[in-house]
Every structure is written in structure tokens, then in C-alpha cells.
Amino acid sequence: MTGPIARRALALLFWVTAAVIYLPIGVMAVFSFSTARYQILPSPDYTIEWYGRVFTDGQYSAGFVNSVLLAGSVSLVATLIGFACAYSLVNARFPGKAAFTFLILAPLAVPLLLVGIALRIWTTMLGLQPSLPLAGVGQVLYVLPLAVLNLRNRIAQLPKSHEEAAWALGASRVRAIVDVILPACRASLIATFILCFTFAFDEFVIAYFLTNFSVTLPIKIWTTLVTGFDPTINALGTMVFVFSLSLGVTAQWLLMRKDR
Amino acid sequence: MPRPPVTNLWQGILPAMVLMAGFFLLPILYTLGLSLTTEGQAGLTLVNYHRFWGEDTLTDALLRSLALALSVVVIATLFAWPLAWYLAFCVSERRRVLLLLILVAPFWTSFTIRAFSWQMVLADSGIAGTALRWVAGTDVSLGFLYSLPASVFGLGLFGIMLVTLMVYSSMVTIDRRLIEANAVLGGTGWTAFREVVLPLALPGWIIGVALTFIVAVGDYAVPTLLGGGLRPVLAQVMLSVLKGTYDLPMAATLASVLVMVILLCVAPLLLLVRGTRLQS
């Protein structure tokens, strides 16, 4: 129903859009190897000095360690809570289930800035000091909808009969979940963990509002950007891009593979 | 059929519910409530809102946020429909997965890094400025970076990705026989779009547009890095109030205004989705 000329035009539109999306990332990658302090083309010479700086500058490595620890704990907690919640949502019938599902997904429909500000105001009122664990709680909120959606879809696909067989053999609800449901969801659980990790690792706003002195990688990048340029950012940005991209691709691959 | 063991499934929901109530619902309600108070005065007051409407810098910031979000939504829509059509109807299934991945993958990385990488391209000394000087042959400056259109551009790309994805996911579920029936009855590609695809893919478009609007109206990173600080959007003003003057009630007021804007603009859209679902 689409003529050959229209088809060509649409393909052209797609590739032009993709090229525009990738252009700045390519530019950043090129400059990350340039010896020039500022972006000038053609680059005078090429170097891997900026990549070395990422590892020798203590603040970047501290930020990286903080980010990995934070994102790791956040996605672990979100995956566990998300699984419990998803399982119950699939199996339970209770009044207000629709409203509750809506509440769980609501953080998707609220700008992160609002979540960050509201949490900052709320925790100040409660007298809690801004800290990494507090930022972690905020980030769990942010990734939980993703975890619940992913796992709910998977659990709903499972044939009910396997779990019922376990019950017939005398397994308790928890035992059946551990022996039957969890193994069947393995790929989805790993994918959910990775996906939550990717989002938590790059999350900036909540971490910025709920920490004072601890620095995560996105916060370090942000403060470097607004206080003055440092070419190390090009190298770091390229590395973060490759890192997030490989995590994202792995998660998607796991999610698609389970369908077979 | 064996009866499920007696367990209270509420236990599974409890952790998520405690988290949502204690760290999402209550903070937001508290913030909304705080906007009705002011320091050194007991009871509820609308004084913050009066201040908001009285100060041009604040209302201008709100208008800029609205202009930004609406432009982003329009641009995303214009690109998303043809792109989604291409992905859903013009490529094979295997290729489709690859193309979707190409479109979505860059958005998995940090928002901040993406905004910053555009800075390098759009700056007068960047690729775009250099190209312009080369084409023009004289020393002209682009003057694009640090303007509202630069923010529209940065967020527009995100919007194109998101809306395309949502429209596409509605389009692929359309029963192909409906389109064939349209062709048998003498319909063209255009009538297939207007009579079959458009109404059925509308819910996807609405959800995509709603999410894009929410991100664009509340974003802080892109307006700061690409839009600059001279003509701030609401999010930038909010942050400077919070981190600069520590006037929590005023920050809460700005946040509440943002909540109201989102509710006013997005709620009708979501009701529309409900309407279209009920019809079909």
C-alpha cells in the first residue's frame, strides 16, 4: 500500500533522523581522541590521554564506584520488590487493584525533577540527612514501574498448571514460587536487573537532590559541565555511552530470547 | 484443580505500597500542601500563588516551559507518524528489530551526556557553526546554542524517538486484513491511513505525546545545557529557588504549578485514550 517512491522517501527520513541522533555522539567520540583542549577540526593530533585521565582523576573513579554501588543496590531492591509486587498483581484479586497498579506506574508520569524536589522537601521535613542511601530509595521509586511492568508480563505468560502441580504435591505458595516461578522467570529477572541498573546508573536529578557531598558519576559530569569545560568529559561520555549501550542491548536481547 | 495455598497475597504488594506511599504519594501531597503556607505565618494562604502571578520572570518561565513542551510535541508528532508507518509496514520483521534498536539505543545513555554532546555540535565554534561559515564564506555566527529553539531541538529528538515507538507499537498490532479489505474496496494508501491506521494507532500516539510532554515540560538538563540560563524555563527557576534561596514554600509552589500544568494538559489526553478504547 506504500508505493516505491514513498517507501524510498520514508527510508530516507528514517536514516536522516538516525544520522542526526547519532551525530553528536560521533563528534564526542572523535574529540575524545583529540589533543586539542577545545573542539577544533581537523584535530591537530590524536591521543588516548583523556581516557587515562578518567582513571587517574580520583573524583571520576570515586563517582564511578559510587554509581555502580548505588545502581547495583537500587536495581537489586527494585527487582525483588518488583517481582513480589508483579506476582501478587497477576494472582490476587482485591478491591482497588486497578488504582494500585496505577499508583505503581505513576512515577512514569511525573517529571523526575518533581519527584526530586518533593523528596528533598519531604526528607528535610522528616529531618533526614541527604545521603547516598536516601538517593537510593528515591531511585528505586523511579525504576520500580519498569521492573513491575517487565515481570508482570512474564509471570502472566506462564502456564498456571505448573504452579498448580506444585501445590497439588503439597508445596506452599512460597515454595512453589521459588521452585517453579522464579526459574521460569530467570531471563526476565536478569534483564530487569540490567535495565534498572542502566537507568539508575545514568539517573541524575534524584541523586543530585538527595545527596550533599557524595558524588555519583552523573553528578560529577554535571558539575564539570556547568563549572567549566574539561576534555576528559568527552572520553568519559564515550565510555558511559558504550557501557549503557551494551547493558541495554543485553537486557533487550534477554527479554526477546525468553519468548522462544 | 488444586486450590491455591492460603497465603495473603497482600504481603507481596506491601513493600511496593509502603515505598510508594512513603516516598512518592506523601512527599508530593506534602509539597502541594506546603505551597499553601508561608514562613512566619500560620494557616493556609495563597500568598505564594499571588507572588507567582505577580512576577513576570516566573510567569515568563511558565510560558517558556509550555512553549517548549508544545513545540516538542508537535515536532515529535510530525516525524513519528511517517517513521512509525515505515517501521510497521515497509520493512521485514527481522530488519524491524534492528531499526528499532538503532532508533532507541542512544536514549539509554545519560540525558546529560547527550545534551552536552549537542553543545559541541551546535556551538558557534562547533560543527554546525563551522559548516555555516564555510557555506557562507564569511564570519557569521549561528547564535543557535543557548536559545529556546536549541532546547526544542534537543528534546525534540527524544520526543521523536518516544512517539515513534508508541505509535509503532499500536500500528504493528493492527490486523493486516483490515488494510487488505480497504484495498479490495478500492482504497488507496491514503484512505488506509485515514480510515484504518490513524484511528487504531491513535491511543499509542496519545500515550507517547503525553509522556513526551511530561518529560519536556519538566526537564532541567537540556534547557540548562542547550537553552542557557538567561531565559530560564520553570524547572530552572525551581532549582535556583531551591538551591539558591532555600525558600521551600516558593519551590513547592513552582512544583505545584508544574503539577497543575501537567494535569490540565495530560488528563484530557488520557481521557481521550479511554474514549477510543471504549469505541473499539
Contacts between the chains, C-beta under 8 A, distances in Angstrom:
chain1	res1	chain2	res2	distance
A	1	B	89	7.0
A	1	B	179	6.3
A	1	B	183	6.3
A	1	B	188	7.6
A	1	B	189	4.5
A	1	B	192	5.2
A	2	B	85	7.4
A	2	B	89	6.1
A	2	B	90	5.6
A	2	B	189	5.7
A	3	B	189	7.0
A	6	B	189	7.1
A	7	B	86	7.8
A	7	B	90	5.2
A	10	B	82	5.7
A	10	B	83	7.6
A	10	B	85	6.7
A	10	B	86	3.8
A	10	B	90	5.9
A	11	B	86	6.7
A	11	B	90	7.3
A	13	B	79	7.5
A	13	B	82	5.8
A	13	B	83	6.5
A	13	B	86	7.1
A	14	B	83	5.9
A	14	B	86	5.5
A	14	B	87	7.7
A	14	B	99	6.9
A	14	B	103	7.9
A	17	B	79	6.5
A	17	B	83	6.6
A	17	B	103	7.7
A	17	B	160	6.4
A	18	B	102	5.5
A	18	B	103	6.4
A	20	B	157	6.9
A	21	B	103	7.5
A	21	B	106	5.4
A	21	B	157	5.7
A	21	B	161	7.4
A	22	B	106	6.4
A	23	B	121	6.2
A	23	B	127	7.8
A	24	B	114	7.1
A	24	B	117	3.6
A	24	B	118	4.9
A	24	B	120	6.6
A	24	B	121	4.8
A	25	B	106	6.2
A	25	B	109	8.0
A	25	B	114	7.5
A	25	B	117	5.7
A	27	B	117	6.5
A	27	B	120	5.6
A	27	B	121	5.6
A	27	B	126	7.8
A	27	B	127	6.1
A	28	B	113	7.8
A	28	B	116	7.9
A	28	B	117	4.3
A	28	B	120	6.4
A	31	B	120	6.7
A	38	B	125	7.0
A	39	B	120	5.3
A	39	B	123	7.5
A	39	B	125	6.4
A	39	B	126	6.0
A	40	B	125	7.5
A	41	B	127	7.2
A	41	B	130	6.6
A	81	B	15	4.7
A	81	B	16	5.2
A	81	B	19	6.9
A	82	B	16	7.4
A	84	B	11	7.8
A	84	B	12	4.0
A	84	B	13	7.4
A	84	B	15	6.3
A	84	B	16	7.2
A	85	B	12	6.1
A	85	B	13	5.5
A	85	B	15	7.3
A	85	B	16	4.0
A	87	B	9	8.0
A	87	B	12	5.5
A	88	B	9	4.3
A	88	B	10	7.3
A	88	B	11	7.7
A	88	B	12	3.3
A	88	B	13	4.7
A	89	B	13	7.1
A	91	B	4	7.7
A	91	B	9	5.9
A	92	B	9	3.6
A	92	B	10	7.4
A	92	B	12	7.6
A	92	B	13	7.4
A	94	B	9	7.6
A	94	B	10	7.3
A	100	B	13	7.0
A	100	B	17	7.1
A	103	B	17	7.9
A	103	B	20	5.5
A	103	B	24	8.0
A	103	B	25	7.0
A	104	B	16	6.1
A	104	B	20	6.3
A	106	B	20	7.8
A	106	B	24	7.1
A	107	B	24	6.2
A	108	B	211	7.3
A	109	B	210	7.4
A	109	B	211	7.3
A	109	B	214	6.0
A	109	B	262	7.8
A	109	B	266	7.2
A	110	B	28	7.4
A	110	B	214	7.2
A	110	B	218	8.0
A	110	B	259	8.0
A	110	B	262	7.7
A	111	B	214	5.8
A	111	B	215	6.7
A	111	B	217	7.0
A	111	B	218	2.4
A	111	B	219	7.1
A	111	B	235	7.6
A	111	B	258	7.0
A	111	B	262	7.5
A	112	B	218	7.2
A	113	B	218	4.9
A	113	B	219	7.4
A	113	B	220	5.3
A	113	B	235	5.3
A	113	B	238	7.0
A	113	B	239	7.6
A	113	B	258	7.9
A	114	B	28	7.2
A	114	B	218	6.1
A	114	B	255	5.6
A	114	B	258	6.1
A	114	B	259	6.7
A	115	B	24	7.1
A	115	B	27	7.9
A	115	B	28	7.9
A	117	B	31	6.8
A	117	B	238	6.6
A	117	B	242	6.2
A	117	B	251	6.2
A	117	B	252	7.7
A	117	B	255	5.1
A	118	B	27	3.9
A	118	B	28	4.8
A	118	B	30	7.2
A	118	B	31	4.3
A	118	B	255	6.6
A	119	B	23	6.5
A	119	B	27	5.2
A	120	B	242	7.0
A	121	B	27	6.9
A	121	B	30	6.8
A	121	B	31	5.2
A	121	B	34	6.3
A	121	B	248	5.7
A	121	B	251	7.1
A	121	B	252	6.1
A	122	B	23	7.7
A	122	B	26	6.7
A	122	B	27	3.5
A	122	B	30	5.4
A	122	B	31	7.2
A	123	B	27	7.9
A	124	B	248	7.1
A	125	B	30	6.7
A	137	B	19	7.4
A	137	B	23	5.7
A	138	B	23	6.6
A	140	B	19	6.5
A	141	B	19	6.4
A	141	B	20	7.2
A	141	B	23	5.6
A	141	B	24	5.4
A	144	B	16	6.5
A	144	B	19	7.1
A	144	B	20	7.9
A	148	B	16	7.3
A	164	B	1	6.2
A	164	B	2	5.1
A	164	B	4	8.0
A	165	B	2	7.9
A	167	B	2	4.4
A	167	B	3	7.5
A	167	B	4	6.3
A	167	B	5	5.9
A	168	B	2	4.1
A	171	B	5	7.7
A	172	B	5	5.3
A	172	B	7	7.4
A	173	B	4	6.9
A	173	B	5	4.5
A	173	B	7	4.0
A	174	B	7	7.4
A	176	B	5	7.7
A	198	B	108	5.7
A	202	B	108	7.8
A	202	B	109	6.4
A	202	B	110	3.8
A	202	B	111	7.1
A	202	B	112	7.9
A	204	B	110	6.9
A	204	B	111	6.9
A	204	B	112	5.5
A	204	B	221	6.8
A	205	B	220	6.6
A	205	B	221	7.9
A	218	B	110	5.7
A	218	B	112	5.9
A	221	B	110	7.3
A	221	B	112	5.7
A	221	B	113	6.6
A	221	B	116	7.6
A	222	B	112	5.6
A	222	B	221	7.7
A	225	B	112	7.1
A	225	B	116	5.5
A	225	B	225	6.6
A	226	B	224	7.2
A	233	B	116	6.9
A	237	B	113	4.3
A	237	B	116	6.7
A	237	B	117	6.4
A	240	B	109	6.2
A	240	B	110	6.1
A	240	B	113	5.9
A	241	B	106	7.8
A	241	B	109	4.6
A	241	B	113	6.6
A	244	B	108	4.9
A	244	B	109	4.2
A	244	B	110	7.1
A	245	B	105	5.6
A	245	B	106	7.9
A	245	B	108	6.2
A	245	B	109	6.5
A	247	B	108	7.5
A	248	B	105	6.3
A	248	B	108	3.7
A	249	B	101	7.1
A	249	B	105	7.0
A	252	B	101	7.1
A	256	B	97	7.6
